Amino acid sequence: MASEGGEPDLQMCVRKRKCNFSSLETAVLVEKYEEHKVLLDSKLTNQLTNIKKCKLWEEITQAVNSVGNASRTTDEIRAKWKGLKKAAKKACSFEIRQARKTGGGPSEKSNENTEETPVVLNKIVDMYRQSSSFVGVDGGLEAGVPVAGKFPVTKQLLTNPNKSGFLNFN
């Protein structure tokens, strides 16, 4: 709406932010997620599983709202979890990179300014410690890096299917 002078009404443009998540709200979120991690991380997407997942997110939202100051929606809680998981993955990757740089010795401290405490991030990392999305695939190979003990794929192997069993790509 415009006021008499033709300028936009500032009351209509101002959006009030909710306060940041408190450490207690974050702790409750992580705790409740950990209780139901198997179902919430499930890749099943049938109707029954999705209904159960929605109900669990609503329960988590109620638990977080019961200890917090602000009334948060399920979407806000899910977005917070996604951000927590992303921050934990980033911290885990940083530690792995630093350990490789130092040969396994003590690593540098992260310069990342995160609002989350290391305790919360460590708990999330521990929950996903065995996940390939956090630590990579066992035995995985980097593209273009020769592997010791393996024969290199050459043009001769690719063009001569009789000796190698490969198809001719020429």
KACOR-V218117 format. One record per run of one state. SS is the DSSP state (H for helix, E for strand, L for the rest). FROM is the first residue (numbers start at 1). TO is the last residue. If there is no record, write none. Layout:
BEGIN
{{SS FROM TO} {SS FROM TO}}
END
This chain:
BEGIN
{{L 1 1} {E 2 2} {L 3 7} {E 8 8} {L 9 9} {H 10 13} {L 14 22} {H 23 35} {L 36 36} {H 37 40} {L 41 46} {H 47 67} {L 68 73} {H 74 102} {L 103 117} {H 118 127} {L 128 131} {H 132 135} {L 136 154} {H 155 159} {L 160 160} {H 161 164} {L 165 170}}
END
